Structures are given as structure tokens and as C-alpha cells.
Amino acid sequence: MTPGPLSLDAVDAQEERFTAAFGAGDISMALGLYAPDVVYVSPTTRLFGWPARIVGVEHALEFIQMTITGLSDIAYAVDERGLIAGNAEQDKGMQAGAYVKVRFDFTMQGGRLRSTYVVVYRYRNALIAQQELYYDPSGELERLPSP
């Protein structure tokens, strides 16, 4: 992200970095997008015995990397995205945010699967200060035809 007002172009650039990182199987490629004290929130954490809120970029990236270990042919794609107005006082100094609906396709144990979820980002100084994922962790993953 570049300093200044949040724009869809900035969100698209951010998501291109996530696409490259997930495609490479190396989420550390997205390190520069995050504030050092980022807060990561996801229902997935409970499936791995992690706390509901993960604080700090190193821990957040460690968790995300753990969740993609064992997956191959990851295709991270944006279905839709939008900007969210922010309230700096209410949001503890965070600036406006964005939401992104993601199609996350991957191969696991020979099967092609899709997870669809929404991510809400809040920013501070043009870096992700909070990242929250929304989906039903008890739902079935969509099975895709093999490529």
C-alpha cells in the first residue's frame, strides 16, 4: 500500500501480492503489507488450537503459512472488493478499510477444492493493522474438477 487515501487500485495491488505469495506457497512474500502489530482474526484459528486473535506480524504469518502447508496449486483470486469508511476514533487510529471476497482454490491429497471467504482489512499508515476472515468453518469445501 502507498500512503494517502485508500483506493481500489491500492487494494488491487495488495491482492496481487497475496496472489503471488499464495501461488508460491510462501506467505512471507506479503510481509511488507502488514503493520508489525497487526491483529489477525479468523475462525480457522480454533481448528488448529490457536488463540482467536493473533497479534504481531510474525505470529500472523506463521499461522497463515501453517494453514497452507500441504496444499499445492493454490489459486487466490478476488471475486469482489470494496472500500469501507473508517472512524479513526472508534477504530483506534486505524484508517478506512476494505473488504475482499476471495476464491481460494487448491489441491490437497489429489483433490481440487475451493474455499470462498471474505476478508475485512483495516489500515494504519497504509499497512494492514487488522485482518479478519469471515466464513463458515464447518461448511463443506466446494469440490472442483481436476485441471
C-alpha positions, 0 to 999 in steps of 0.5 A, spaced: 500 500 500 502 507 498 500 512 503 494 517 502 487 515 501 485 508 500 483 506 493 481 500 489 487 500 485 491 500 492 487 494 494 488 491 487 495 491 488 495 488 495 491 482 492 496 481 487 501 480 492 497 475 496 496 472 489 503 471 488 505 469 495 499 464 495 501 461 488 508 460 491 506 457 497 510 462 501 506 467 505 512 471 507 512 474 500 506 479 503 510 481 509 511 488 507 503 489 507 502 488 514 503 493 520 508 489 525 502 489 530 497 487 526 491 483 529 489 477 525 482 474 526 479 468 523 475 462 525 480 457 522 484 459 528 480 454 533 481 448 528 488 448 529 488 450 537 490 457 536 488 463 540 482 467 536 486 473 535 493 473 533 497 479 534 504 481 531 506 480 524 510 474 525 505 470 529 500 472 523 504 469 518 506 463 521 499 461 522 497 463 515 503 459 512 501 453 517 494 453 514 497 452 507 502 447 508 500 441 504 496 444 499 499 445 492 496 449 486 493 454 490 489 459 486 487 466 490 483 470 486 478 476 488 471 475 486 469 482 489 472 488 493 470 494 496 472 500 500 469 501 507 469 508 511 473 508 517 472 512 524 479 513 526 476 514 533 472 508 534 477 504 530 483 506 534 487 510 529 486 505 524 484 508 517 478 506 512 478 499 510 476 494 505 473 488 504 475 482 499 471 476 497 476 471 495 476 464 491 481 460 494 482 454 490 487 448 491 489 441 491 490 437 497 491 429 497 489 429 489 483 433 490 481 440 487 477 444 492 475 451 493 474 455 499 470 462 498 471 467 504 471 474 505 476 478 508 475 485 512 482 489 512 483 495 516 489 500 515 494 504 519 499 508 515 497 504 509 499 497 512 494 492 514 493 493 522 487 488 522 485 482 518 479 478 519 476 472 515 469 471 515 466 464 513 463 458 515 468 453 518 464 447 518 461 448 511 463 443 506 469 445 501 466 446 494 469 440 490 472 442 483 474 438 477 481 436 476 485 441 471 
